[in-house]
Amino acid sequence: MLYSSVKVGIIEIDLDHYNIDTMLRLYSSGRVPTFYLPQIINGLIKHFVNEEEIIAAMGHEFPEDHKFEHARLTQALESKLADWKDGKYDGQKFVEEVREILLLHVTEYDLLLGANDG
């Protein structure tokens, strides 16, 4: 299942999810050169900040547990990316793990953001 298929209901966030998921799928299919992986992961990390800013702009307080999860995911992604750069981690495996993590993140955290939009 594609993580971008789970809609939050906030168009800016849903579009970010779709774009990130598309890049991850293109990487997995070999259509995006390997050297773009750091840019894809850095774009995902920037999305976490963007998501928090979108919610603030809507006049809502971003949940602390969600912020903590973003920080935890950022640290894990940066660590895995460093291992990939050092040749200790396979890029395909990395991307598949990222997609699974994101699906779980969207269903456990991001869906609650859409519930506040009303």
C-alpha contacts under 8 A as a table, 3 or more apart, distances in Angstrom:
res1	aa1	res2	aa2	distance
1	M	5	S	7.46
2	L	5	S	5.43
2	L	6	V	7.75
2	L	21	D	7.17
2	L	99	R	7.55
2	L	103	L	7.16
3	Y	6	V	5.87
3	Y	17	H	7.46
3	Y	21	D	6.89
3	Y	99	R	6.72
3	Y	100	E	7.63
3	Y	102	L	6.20
3	Y	103	L	4.29
3	Y	106	V	7.11
4	S	7	K	6.79
4	S	14	D	6.99
4	S	17	H	5.14
4	S	18	Y	4.91
4	S	21	D	6.09
4	S	103	L	7.71
5	S	18	Y	7.81
6	V	103	L	7.90
6	V	106	V	7.21
6	V	107	T	7.34
7	K	10	I	7.93
7	K	14	D	6.01
7	K	111	L	7.39
8	V	11	I	7.89
8	V	13	I	7.18
8	V	14	D	6.15
8	V	106	V	7.82
8	V	110	D	6.26
8	V	111	L	4.88
8	V	112	L	7.75
8	V	113	L	6.92
8	V	114	G	5.02
9	G	14	D	6.88
9	G	111	L	7.96
9	G	114	G	5.19
10	I	13	I	5.54
10	I	14	D	6.06
10	I	114	G	6.04
10	I	117	D	7.63
11	I	14	D	4.99
11	I	15	L	5.95
12	E	15	L	5.22
12	E	16	D	6.28
12	E	54	I	7.70
13	I	16	D	5.05
13	I	17	H	6.21
13	I	51	E	6.33
13	I	54	I	7.91
14	D	17	H	5.07
14	D	18	Y	6.17
15	L	18	Y	4.99
15	L	19	N	6.12
16	D	19	N	5.16
16	D	20	I	6.11
16	D	47	H	6.94
17	H	20	I	5.24
17	H	21	D	5.96
18	Y	21	D	5.14
18	Y	22	T	6.01
19	N	22	T	5.07
19	N	23	M	6.31
20	I	23	M	5.21
20	I	24	L	6.25
20	I	40	I	7.22
20	I	43	G	7.57
20	I	44	L	6.54
21	D	24	L	5.06
21	D	25	R	6.10
21	D	99	R	7.40
22	T	25	R	5.11
22	T	26	L	6.08
23	M	26	L	5.04
23	M	27	Y	6.09
23	M	32	V	7.69
23	M	40	I	6.80
24	L	27	Y	5.08
24	L	28	S	6.20
24	L	40	I	7.34
24	L	95	V	6.36
24	L	99	R	7.44
25	R	28	S	5.01
25	R	29	S	6.18
26	L	29	S	5.10
26	L	30	G	6.30
26	L	31	R	5.17
26	L	32	V	5.61
27	Y	30	G	5.21
27	Y	31	R	5.86
27	Y	32	V	4.72
27	Y	33	P	6.95
27	Y	34	T	7.21
27	Y	37	L	7.51
27	Y	92	Q	7.89
27	Y	95	V	7.84
28	S	31	R	7.65
28	S	92	Q	5.99
28	S	95	V	6.98
28	S	96	E	7.78
29	S	32	V	7.71
30	G	33	P	6.71
30	G	34	T	7.99
32	V	36	Y	6.82
33	P	36	Y	5.84
33	P	37	L	7.84
34	T	37	L	5.74
34	T	91	G	7.66
35	F	38	P	6.99
36	Y	39	Q	5.28
36	Y	40	I	6.32
37	L	40	I	5.08
37	L	41	I	6.24
37	L	91	G	7.70
38	P	41	I	5.15
38	P	42	N	5.95
38	P	81	L	6.90
39	Q	42	N	5.03
39	Q	43	G	5.95
40	I	43	G	5.07
40	I	44	L	6.30
41	I	44	L	4.99
41	I	45	I	6.29
41	I	77	L	7.21
41	I	81	L	7.76
42	N	45	I	5.01
42	N	46	K	6.18
43	G	46	K	5.04
43	G	47	H	6.17
44	L	47	H	4.93
44	L	48	F	6.81
45	I	48	F	5.42
45	I	49	V	7.17
45	I	74	T	5.96
46	K	49	V	5.29
46	K	50	N	6.20
47	H	50	N	4.79
47	H	51	E	5.90
48	F	51	E	5.14
48	F	52	E	6.44
48	F	70	H	6.11
49	V	52	E	5.20
49	V	53	E	6.29
50	N	53	E	5.02
50	N	54	I	6.11
51	E	54	I	5.15
51	E	55	I	6.41
52	E	55	I	5.35
52	E	56	A	6.31
52	E	62	F	6.16
52	E	67	K	7.81
53	E	56	A	5.04
53	E	57	A	6.06
54	I	57	A	5.07
54	I	58	M	6.32
55	I	58	M	5.06
55	I	59	G	6.67
55	I	60	H	5.59
55	I	61	E	6.94
55	I	62	F	6.30
55	I	113	L	7.65
56	A	59	G	5.13
56	A	60	H	5.22
56	A	61	E	5.96
56	A	62	F	6.68
57	A	60	H	7.38
60	H	116	N	7.70
62	F	66	H	7.30
62	F	67	K	7.19
63	P	66	H	5.29
63	P	67	K	6.42
64	E	67	K	5.00
64	E	68	F	6.14
65	D	68	F	5.00
65	D	69	E	6.18
66	H	69	E	4.95
66	H	70	H	6.24
66	H	109	Y	6.35
67	K	70	H	5.05
67	K	71	A	6.31
68	F	71	A	5.09
68	F	72	R	6.17
69	E	72	R	4.96
69	E	73	L	6.02
70	H	73	L	5.13
70	H	74	T	5.99
71	A	74	T	5.06
71	A	75	Q	6.24
72	R	75	Q	5.26
72	R	76	A	6.27
73	L	76	A	5.03
73	L	77	L	5.97
74	T	77	L	5.15
74	T	78	E	6.04
75	Q	78	E	5.20
75	Q	79	S	6.12
76	A	79	S	5.13
76	A	80	K	6.18
77	L	80	K	5.16
77	L	81	L	5.95
78	E	81	L	5.03
78	E	82	A	6.14
79	S	82	A	5.15
79	S	83	D	6.31
80	K	83	D	4.97
80	K	84	W	6.11
80	K	89	Y	7.19
80	K	94	F	7.40
81	L	84	W	4.93
81	L	85	K	6.19
82	A	85	K	5.04
82	A	86	D	6.23
83	D	86	D	5.00
83	D	87	G	6.28
83	D	88	K	5.02
83	D	89	Y	5.52
84	W	87	G	5.05
84	W	88	K	5.50
84	W	89	Y	4.38
84	W	90	D	6.30
84	W	91	G	6.51
85	K	88	K	7.51
85	K	89	Y	7.85
86	D	89	Y	7.71
87	G	90	D	7.37
89	Y	93	K	7.66
89	Y	94	F	7.03
90	D	93	K	5.39
90	D	94	F	6.11
91	G	94	F	4.93
91	G	95	V	6.15
92	Q	95	V	5.22
92	Q	96	E	6.27
93	K	96	E	5.18
93	K	97	E	6.17
94	F	97	E	5.20
94	F	98	V	6.16
95	V	98	V	4.95
95	V	99	R	6.19
96	E	99	R	5.15
96	E	100	E	6.35
97	E	100	E	5.14
97	E	101	I	6.10
98	V	101	I	5.02
98	V	102	L	6.04
99	R	102	L	5.12
99	R	103	L	6.25
100	E	103	L	5.24
100	E	104	L	6.40
101	I	104	L	5.23
101	I	105	H	6.07
102	L	105	H	4.83
102	L	106	V	5.99
103	L	106	V	5.28
103	L	107	T	6.28
104	L	107	T	5.29
104	L	108	E	5.99
105	H	108	E	5.22
105	H	109	Y	5.58
105	H	110	D	6.75
106	V	109	Y	5.45
106	V	110	D	4.53
106	V	111	L	6.06
107	T	110	D	6.29
107	T	111	L	5.72
108	E	111	L	6.81
108	E	112	L	7.66
109	Y	112	L	5.69
109	Y	113	L	7.26
110	D	113	L	5.22
110	D	114	G	7.13
111	L	114	G	5.46
111	L	115	A	6.69
112	L	115	A	4.99
112	L	116	N	6.72
113	L	116	N	5.36
113	L	117	D	6.96
114	G	117	D	5.19
115	A	118	G	7.08
